[in-house]
């Protein structure tokens, strides 16, 4: 089943299972979505908005479409009829002239209102038709396209639970729903935390290079249009040139990396430069065990350590929450689980929306201690 946790309105409107529920509401679908909403109460507003939009998209063919020119022509014709009432050759008696003027004026009002109503209905149907066409086009594209135009890193959650921290100016394309393989295409720099699934390899494409993993954390960075650098925090990755065909080529243009190792690929020289880092990375197991094991530590310190390690900015009310002390071990947890465990411990909720991580303390009744 697809992971809907990070879906926004437009994502739900592209999902056939959701659309089917919004329009047909079968008992089986109702059970699933009610249970899902109970487990994700923070997503109810988004789901309700998407469901209202889905239910409102009903396209009916317009029998007669009037152009702006036709509408204006009708109004001009009626106005001309009104102006003719002053011609003595047409209206001989003042009594009939006065009544004809009233009738013509009323007719003008009625016809104008009617034409305006028809025109507005036509515009509404045009908007609905355009919306349906856009929805159909979006459904035809199996990929999600994200570009980080901001000055801060953006969190991306994929359907399998894998995460990417997309750096400013970088772009990412990935399949909405993974099936036999998990593929993403990166332009720029991103940190990946891959959900373990031995039966479904995770592939990151960057120009001609491919990074293949089963479950690990690593950073991929484009140094220019052709060269890249891969740095491994945990697990093991295989980096290779997808143009390599023969066995000799593959042996020459592929390299395996383990934690605290990095490789730089230079296309002009057609070679890999593999190195062992002098200092272990903060997310490597031996360092993470120290960095993310907390004993009665203030929340502000914990958030600061997470922000620094992942290059993100967790949004929260520091004045109200920062002084709350926690004891926790988060070293073996991915980023999203780290945040969720913290929120569960202090009885608040969190949101992963629009690439942001937000801790919501609206229901908190704890007064921080100094």
ChimeraX attribute file (.defattr): number of C-alpha atoms within 10 A of each C-alpha:
attribute: neighborCount
match mode: 1-to-1
recipient: residues
	/A:1	6
	/A:2	13
	/A:3	13
	/A:4	18
	/A:5	17
	/A:6	17
	/A:7	20
	/A:8	16
	/A:9	16
	/A:10	14
	/A:11	17
	/A:12	19
	/A:13	22
	/A:14	21
	/A:15	17
	/A:16	11
	/A:17	12
	/A:18	21
	/A:19	18
	/A:20	14
	/A:21	19
	/A:22	22
	/A:23	14
	/A:24	12
	/A:25	14
	/A:26	11
	/A:27	9
	/A:28	9
	/A:29	16
	/A:30	14
	/A:31	11
	/A:32	12
	/A:33	15
	/A:34	12
	/A:35	11
	/A:36	15
	/A:37	13
	/A:38	12
	/A:39	10
	/A:40	14
	/A:41	10
	/A:42	16
	/A:43	20
	/A:44	14
	/A:45	11
	/A:46	14
	/A:47	20
	/A:48	13
	/A:49	14
	/A:50	21
	/A:51	19
	/A:52	12
	/A:53	16
	/A:54	21
	/A:55	14
	/A:56	12
	/A:57	15
	/A:58	10
	/A:59	14
	/A:60	9
	/A:61	10
	/A:62	11
	/A:63	6
	/A:64	8
	/A:65	13
	/A:66	12
	/A:67	11
	/A:68	9
	/A:69	8
	/A:70	12
	/A:71	16
	/A:72	12
	/A:73	12
	/A:74	15
	/A:75	15
	/A:76	13
	/A:77	11
	/A:78	17
	/A:79	15
	/A:80	12
	/A:81	15
	/A:82	18
	/A:83	11
	/A:84	14
	/A:85	20
	/A:86	15
	/A:87	10
	/A:88	11
	/A:89	8
	/A:90	10
	/A:91	15
	/A:92	12
	/A:93	9
	/A:94	12
	/A:95	9
	/A:96	12
	/A:97	18
	/A:98	14
	/A:99	12
	/A:100	16
	/A:101	17
	/A:102	13
	/A:103	13
	/A:104	19
	/A:105	16
	/A:106	12
	/A:107	15
	/A:108	20
	/A:109	14
	/A:110	12
	/A:111	16
	/A:112	17
	/A:113	12
	/A:114	12
	/A:115	18
	/A:116	13
	/A:117	12
	/A:118	16
	/A:119	17
	/A:120	12
	/A:121	14
	/A:122	19
	/A:123	13
	/A:124	12
	/A:125	18
	/A:126	15
	/A:127	14
	/A:128	17
	/A:129	17
	/A:130	13
	/A:131	15
	/A:132	16
	/A:133	12
	/A:134	13
	/A:135	16
	/A:136	13
	/A:137	11
	/A:138	17
	/A:139	15
	/A:140	10
	/A:141	12
	/A:142	14
	/A:143	16
	/A:144	15
	/A:145	13
	/A:146	16
	/A:147	17
	/A:148	18
	/A:149	13
	/A:150	11
	/A:151	9
	/A:152	17
	/A:153	24
	/A:154	26
	/A:155	27
	/A:156	21
	/A:157	21
	/A:158	25
	/A:159	19
	/A:160	19
	/A:161	17
	/A:162	20
	/A:163	21
	/A:164	23
	/A:165	22
	/A:166	27
	/A:167	23
	/A:168	17
	/A:169	15
	/A:170	20
	/A:171	18
	/A:172	22
	/A:173	18
	/A:174	19
	/A:175	18
	/A:176	20
	/A:177	17
	/A:178	16
	/A:179	10
	/A:180	9
	/A:181	12
	/A:182	23
	/A:183	19
	/A:184	18
	/A:185	17
	/A:186	21
	/A:187	19
	/A:188	22
	/A:189	25
	/A:190	25
	/A:191	23
	/A:192	23
	/A:193	22
	/A:194	22
	/A:195	18
	/A:196	16
	/A:197	13
	/A:198	10
	/A:199	9
	/A:200	16
	/A:201	16
	/A:202	24
	/A:203	19
	/A:204	21
	/A:205	20
	/A:206	22
	/A:207	16
	/A:208	14
	/A:209	21
	/A:210	21
	/A:211	22
	/A:212	19
	/A:213	24
	/A:214	19
	/A:215	21
	/A:216	21
	/A:217	24
	/A:218	29
	/A:219	17
	/A:220	23
	/A:221	20
	/A:222	20
	/A:223	14
	/A:224	9
	/A:225	11
	/A:226	14
	/A:227	19
	/A:228	22
	/A:229	18
	/A:230	21
	/A:231	25
	/A:232	25
	/A:233	25
	/A:234	20
	/A:235	18
	/A:236	18
	/A:237	24
	/A:238	15
	/A:239	22
	/A:240	22
	/A:241	22
	/A:242	15
	/A:243	12
	/A:244	16
	/A:245	9
	/A:246	9
	/A:247	9
	/A:248	9
	/A:249	13
	/A:250	15
	/A:251	11
	/A:252	15
	/A:253	19
	/A:254	19
	/A:255	17
	/A:256	15
	/A:257	22
	/A:258	17
	/A:259	22
	/A:260	21
	/A:261	21
	/A:262	22
	/A:263	21
	/A:264	18
	/A:265	24
	/A:266	16
	/A:267	15
	/A:268	8
	/A:269	7
	/A:270	11
	/A:271	14
	/A:272	21
	/A:273	11
	/A:274	17
	/A:275	13
	/A:276	14
	/A:277	13
	/A:278	8
	/A:279	8
	/A:280	16
	/A:281	19
	/A:282	19
	/A:283	24
	/A:284	19
	/A:285	17
	/A:286	12
	/A:287	14
	/A:288	20
	/A:289	16
	/A:290	13
	/A:291	18
	/A:292	21
	/A:293	16
	/A:294	19
	/A:295	11
	/A:296	11
	/A:297	15
	/A:298	17
	/A:299	20
	/A:300	17
	/A:301	14
	/A:302	21
	/A:303	21
	/A:304	13
	/A:305	15
	/A:306	20
	/A:307	14
	/A:308	11
	/A:309	16
	/A:310	16
	/A:311	17
	/A:312	21
	/A:313	18
	/A:314	16
	/A:315	14
	/A:316	17
	/A:317	13
	/A:318	12
	/A:319	9
	/A:320	14
	/A:321	21
	/A:322	17
	/A:323	17
	/A:324	18
	/A:325	20
	/A:326	16
	/A:327	14
	/A:328	17
	/A:329	17
	/A:330	22
	/A:331	20
	/A:332	15
	/A:333	13
	/A:334	18
	/A:335	20
	/A:336	18
	/A:337	12
	/A:338	18
	/A:339	23
	/A:340	15
	/A:341	15
	/A:342	21
	/A:343	16
	/A:344	11
	/A:345	11
	/A:346	17
	/A:347	14
	/A:348	17
	/A:349	20
	/A:350	20
	/A:351	20
	/A:352	20
	/A:353	17
	/A:354	12
	/A:355	19
	/A:356	17
	/A:357	19
	/A:358	17
	/A:359	20
	/A:360	17
	/A:361	18
	/A:362	9
	/A:363	9
	/A:364	13
	/A:365	10
	/A:366	12
	/A:367	10
	/A:368	13
	/A:369	10
	/A:370	6
